[in-house]
């Protein structure tokens, strides 16, 4: 699965609106290394004229202005944090299905986004949340204990299935120091 398709990258090359990027040097390069998961040849230079109107994401400023933490595991969280920092009074989140994604999306990314949902909520930002239960759970701790426990066990069983499927597909991102580009995290220690 590619993070950004060639079609999306071509659109970024001619997008008239400012686009936040994490590295202006990468955004301006004539070619970049193709390190996308599932790339045909990892590390091969890939034609990319760059982001036409690249603006460096103001990470330090966002953290300072929100009084938050330097806690970003995904683009959705970075976008919401920027909206809070810029004083938005209302934010809508649609198309965010981290709870149905990879193991990383269901854990690290979802927790981070829910942190920033809490920051926004605490600041009085009106949030419209489209996905099934993003930022909320179907049961209240202490009041619906047995239903919550059953739901949590079902969610963990679903997560185990996702992890098993990911392990079977041999994640193309190598573990640091594994020396094997076809093996994922844990490959070096035999896990």
N, C-alpha and C positions, 0 to 999 in steps of 0.2 A: 504494500500500500504506500503510495507516494504522499508526502506531506502536501506538496503543491504540484499540480499537473503542469505539463508544458503549456496548456491553454491558459491556466491561471497565471503562470509566469509571464506569458506574452501580454496578457491584459495589464499586469503590473507595469510593464515596460511603457505602456501608453496611457495609463490612468491619469486623468487630469487633476484629481483630488490629491491632497497630501496623504501620504501613506507612512505610518509609523514603522520603523525598522529598528532592529537591535544593534546593527553595525552599519554605519554609513559607508565604510570601505567595501563591505560585501555588496551593498545596494548599488554601488557605482561600478563595480567590476565588469569587464567585458565578458568574462566567463567565471564560473564558480565550479568547485569540485562537486560532483554529484554524489553526495553522501546520504541521499534519501533512502529510507528503508525500502527494499524491493527494487532499487535502481538496477538496470541491466549490468552496469559495470561500476561498482563502488569506487569512488575516488577519481573517476575519469572527468576531465574538464567538460563542462556542459555550457553550451552557448546561452548567454543570458546578458542582455544589454543593461540590465539594472532597473531599479525602480525610478521612474521618471521624476517624481516629486517626493523623494525620500526625506523624512523628518525623523531624527533620532528620538526614540521613545524616552521621555523624561523620567526615568526610573527613580533616581535619587529625589527629584522634586516631588514625585507622586508619593513616595514613602513619607517624606517630610510633611507635605501638605495634608495627608490623611491621618498622620499620627499613627500610621499602621506599621506593619512589619515589612521587611524586604522579603516577601513571601509570594512568589510567582511561579506556578508550575504549568501555566497554560495561557493562551491568548485571551480567552474569555475573562480570566481574572485580571489580566493587565488592562483590558478594555474597561471593565467595571471600576477598577481602582482609578483609572484616569478620569472617568466620568465623575466619580466622587470627588477627586481632587479639583476638578474644574467646576464643581458646584452644581452639577445637574440635579434637578429636583425630582426628576422621574426617569426611570430606566426600564426598558423592556428586554427580557432575555428569551429569545426564541431559537429553536434549532439546536439547543444545547442538550445533547443526549449522552453526557459522560457516564451516566448510570447504566448505559447499555453498551459501552465501548470496551476497550481493552482493559486488562487488569490495572494498568497504570492510570487510565482514564477514570476507572471506577474507584480508585483509591486516592492516589496523590493529587490528581487533577480535580476531582470532585470535592475533596476536602478543602483545597485551596480556594476554589470558587465559592464554596459555602462560607468560608471565612470572610471573603470580600462581600458576600451578600449580607453577612452579619454586620460588617462595618457600615455598609450603605444603609441598612435598616436602622442601625444605631444613630446614624446621622439624619434620619428622617426622610431619606430618599424613598419616594414611592416606587416600589418594584412590581413589575408585572412579569411573572415567571410562567412561561409556557409549558415546559416539560412536566412530565408526570408528577414528580415529587422533589424537584430541585429546591433545595433550601428548606425542606420540611419533610417530615416523616409521617406515615399514616397512623402511628400510635404515640401516645404520650407516656413517657417513662413514669412508672409508679402507679398510673391509673389503669393502663391496659397491659400489665406486665406479661401475661401469658400470650396474648395476641402479638405483642411486640417481640417476645422471645421466638415465637414460631416464625414471624416475618423475618427476623434477623437470621435465623438458621436457614431459611429458604434463600435469602440473599447471599449468604456465604456459600451455599451449595451452588448457586448460579455462578458465583465468582470462581469457585474451584473448577467448574467446567470450562470457563473462559481461560483460566491459567493452563489447564491441561491441553486445550486446543492450541494455545500459543506455543506451548512446549513441543507439541507434535509438529507444528509448522516450522520449527527451527528458526526462531527470530533471526533475521539477517544482520542485526546489529551485534557486533562482537563484544564480549565482555572485556573490560580492560585487562590487557596482558594475556588474553587467551590465545592469541596468535592464530585463531581460526575464525575467518570472517563469516563462516556459515553457522556459527554457534552463538547462542545468546547468553544472557547473564547466567552465571552459575556453571557455564561450560568448563571453565578452568579448574573448578574444584570438584568436578564430577557430579554435581547436583543435578 
